[in-house]
């Protein structure tokens, strides 16, 4: 990565903006290491060019290969897409049957969470915060996770990219729960960033703040990365 992930959120955002404005990639692939590995299959993603290396970052490296490996590009936007990608990886690696079992198990467990939540929980108004400086609201599968755990996802657009939002909009929405989930950060880093950045002063007027229903989560493991652990993150939404 050409951006130091140890920097504060605001500085990371500023560096990312500068690099993208120059039309450059945020990642550099070490093609010499890749050649030594001699992969038969490379799995990459084309969902977010900020979060992880993408197909474009491989272009230069693959030019030096005598025999190009198979490249599988994943771009999930909904939970069902994530489960389908499990099947695609299974097909590419000759593990179709095992992948089908995993995908079906994930689907069934998520449906169970939804059924339990529907029977026993009210519908709190939930605001998820994907980045603190500036404030971003997550999209893609995050609103879907909240809604199937019997919450009302404020602002998030299922299947679409995250977007910045003003403090006034959060205040007007009167969230009953605020979940802080900085993209790519673990729980400890999320807590550190929150202590450094905090929330806009007016957010203290929200029901979530007044009733101490503000939570920090391990976004890197259970929310921001598309994979099997999203099922666990979905259950965590229910438990909260």
C-alpha positions in Angstrom: 0.0 0.0 0.0 1.3 3.5 -0.8 -0.6 4.9 2.1 0.6 4.3 5.7 -2.4 2.6 7.5 -1.0 3.7 10.8 -1.9 7.3 10.2 -5.0 8.9 11.7 -8.2 8.6 9.7 -8.1 12.2 8.4 -4.6 11.9 7.1 -5.3 8.6 5.5 -8.3 10.2 3.7 -6.1 13.1 2.6 -3.4 10.9 1.2 -5.8 8.7 -0.6 -7.5 11.7 -2.3 -4.1 13.0 -3.5 -3.0 9.7 -5.0 -6.3 9.1 -6.7 -6.3 12.7 -8.0 -3.0 12.0 -9.7 -4.6 9.0 -11.4 -2.3 6.6 -9.5 -3.0 3.3 -7.8 -3.0 3.0 -4.1 -1.2 -0.4 -4.3 2.0 -1.7 -5.8 2.3 -5.4 -6.6 5.7 -6.9 -6.1 5.9 -8.7 -9.4 9.3 -10.4 -8.5 7.7 -12.1 -5.5 4.6 -13.1 -7.5 6.8 -14.7 -10.2 8.6 -16.8 -7.6 5.3 -18.0 -6.2 4.3 -19.3 -9.7 0.5 -19.2 -8.9 -2.0 -21.1 -11.0 -4.8 -18.9 -9.7 -4.9 -15.3 -8.5 -8.0 -14.1 -6.7 -8.5 -10.4 -6.7 -11.4 -7.9 -6.2 -12.9 -5.1 -8.2 -15.3 -3.7 -5.6 -13.2 -1.0 -4.1 -9.9 0.2 -5.4 -9.2 1.9 -2.0 -9.7 -1.1 0.3 -7.5 -3.6 -1.5 -5.5 -4.4 -4.6 -7.6 -4.7 -7.7 -7.2 -6.2 -11.3 -5.5 -3.0 -12.6 -2.7 -3.4 -10.0 -1.9 -6.8 -11.5 -1.6 -5.6 -15.1 2.1 -4.6 -15.0 3.1 -7.7 -12.9 1.4 -10.2 -15.2 3.2 -8.8 -18.3 6.4 -10.4 -17.1 4.8 -13.9 -16.8 5.6 -16.4 -19.5 2.4 -18.3 -18.7 -0.4 -16.2 -17.3 -2.2 -17.7 -14.3 -6.0 -17.7 -14.1 -7.3 -14.5 -12.5 -10.6 -14.7 -10.6 -12.1 -11.3 -9.9 -14.7 -10.9 -7.2 -17.2 -8.0 -7.0 -19.9 -8.8 -4.4 -22.5 -6.1 -3.6 -25.0 -8.1 -1.6 -24.7 -10.9 0.9 -26.0 -13.4 -1.7 -23.1 -12.3 -4.0 -20.7 -13.2 -1.2 -22.1 -16.7 -0.8 -22.0 -17.0 -4.6 -18.4 -16.0 -4.6 -17.7 -19.0 -2.2 -19.1 -21.2 -5.0 -17.0 -19.4 -7.7 -13.8 -20.0 -5.7 -14.8 -23.6 -5.1 -15.3 -24.1 -8.9 -11.9 -22.5 -9.6 -10.1 -24.7 -7.1 -11.9 -27.9 -7.9 -13.8 -27.9 -4.6 -17.3 -27.4 -5.9 -19.1 -29.7 -3.5 -17.4 -28.4 -0.4 -18.0 -24.8 -1.5 -21.7 -25.5 -2.0 -22.0 -26.9 1.5 -20.3 -23.8 3.0 -22.4 -21.4 1.0 -25.6 -23.1 1.9 -24.6 -23.3 5.6 -23.9 -19.5 5.6 -27.2 -18.8 3.9 -29.2 -21.0 6.4 -27.5 -19.4 9.5 -28.3 -15.9 8.3 -31.9 -16.9 7.7 -32.0 -18.2 11.2 -30.8 -14.9 12.6 -33.5 -13.1 10.7 -36.2 -15.4 12.0 -35.1 -15.1 15.6 -34.8 -11.3 15.3 -38.3 -11.0 13.7 -39.9 -12.8 16.7 -38.2 -11.1 19.6 -36.8 -7.7 18.7 -38.2 -4.2 18.0 -36.9 -2.2 15.1 -34.4 0.4 16.4 -33.1 3.1 14.1 -29.4 2.3 13.3 -26.7 4.6 11.9 -23.5 2.9 10.9 -20.3 4.9 10.5 -17.7 3.5 8.1 -15.2 6.3 8.5 -14.8 9.1 11.1 -12.9 11.9 9.3 -14.7 12.6 7.2 -17.9 10.8 8.3 -18.9 8.0 5.8 -22.0 5.8 5.7 -21.5 2.2 4.5 -23.4 0.7 1.7 -23.3 -2.7 -0.1 -24.2 -5.5 2.3 -24.1 -3.5 5.6 -27.7 -2.1 5.4 -28.8 -5.6 4.5 -27.1 -7.0 7.6 -28.7 -4.4 9.9 -32.2 -4.8 8.4 -32.2 -8.6 8.6 -31.2 -8.3 12.3 -34.4 -6.4 12.8 -33.0 -2.9 12.6 -33.8 0.1 10.4 -30.7 1.0 8.5 -30.5 4.8 8.3 -29.0 6.3 5.1 -27.2 3.2 3.9 -27.9 2.1 0.3 -27.8 -1.6 -0.1 -25.8 -2.7 -3.1 -24.2 0.7 -3.6 -21.0 2.4 -2.5 -20.4 4.2 0.8 -20.8 8.0 0.8 -20.0 11.0 3.0 -22.6 12.6 5.2 -23.0 15.7 7.4 -23.4 15.8 11.1 -26.8 17.6 10.7 -28.2 14.7 8.7 -27.3 12.2 11.5 -28.9 14.5 14.1 -32.1 14.8 12.1 -32.4 11.1 11.7 -32.5 10.5 15.5 -30.6 7.2 15.5 -31.3 4.9 18.5 -28.1 3.0 17.9 -24.8 4.1 16.4 -22.3 1.5 15.3 -18.7 2.8 14.6 -17.1 0.5 12.0 -14.1 2.2 10.3 -13.4 0.2 7.1 -10.5 -2.2 7.5 -9.9 -1.5 11.2 -10.1 -4.0 14.1 -12.0 -3.2 17.3 -9.0 -1.8 19.1 -8.0 0.5 16.3 -11.6 1.6 15.9 -11.6 2.5 19.6 -8.4 4.4 19.3 -9.6 6.4 16.2 -12.9 7.2 18.0 -11.0 8.6 21.0 -8.9 10.7 18.7 -11.7 11.9 16.5 -14.8 11.6 18.6 -18.2 12.4 17.1 -19.5 15.9 16.1 -20.8 17.7 19.2 -24.4 17.8 18.0 -24.5 14.0 17.8 -24.6 14.1 21.6 -28.2 15.1 21.2 -29.1 11.8 19.5 -31.1 9.1 21.4 -28.2 6.7 20.8 -25.7 8.9 22.7 -28.2 9.8 25.5 -29.0 6.1 26.1 -25.4 4.9 25.7 -26.1 2.8 22.7 -23.0 3.6 20.7 -20.9 0.6 19.8 -17.5 0.0 18.2 -16.9 -3.2 16.2 -14.2 -5.2 14.5 -15.1 -4.1 11.0 -12.1 -5.7 9.3 -13.1 -9.2 10.5 -16.9 -9.0 10.5 -18.3 -6.2 8.4 -16.1 -4.5 5.7 -14.5 -7.5 4.1 -16.8 -9.8 2.0 -16.3 -13.3 3.2 -17.8 -16.1 5.4 -17.4 -14.0 8.6 -20.1 -11.6 7.5 -22.5 -14.2 8.9 -20.9 -13.7 12.3 -21.2 -10.0 12.0 -24.8 -10.3 11.2 -25.4 -12.3 14.4 -23.5 -9.6 16.3 -26.0 -7.0 15.1 -28.8 -9.1 16.5 -27.0 -9.6 19.9 -26.4 -5.9 20.2 
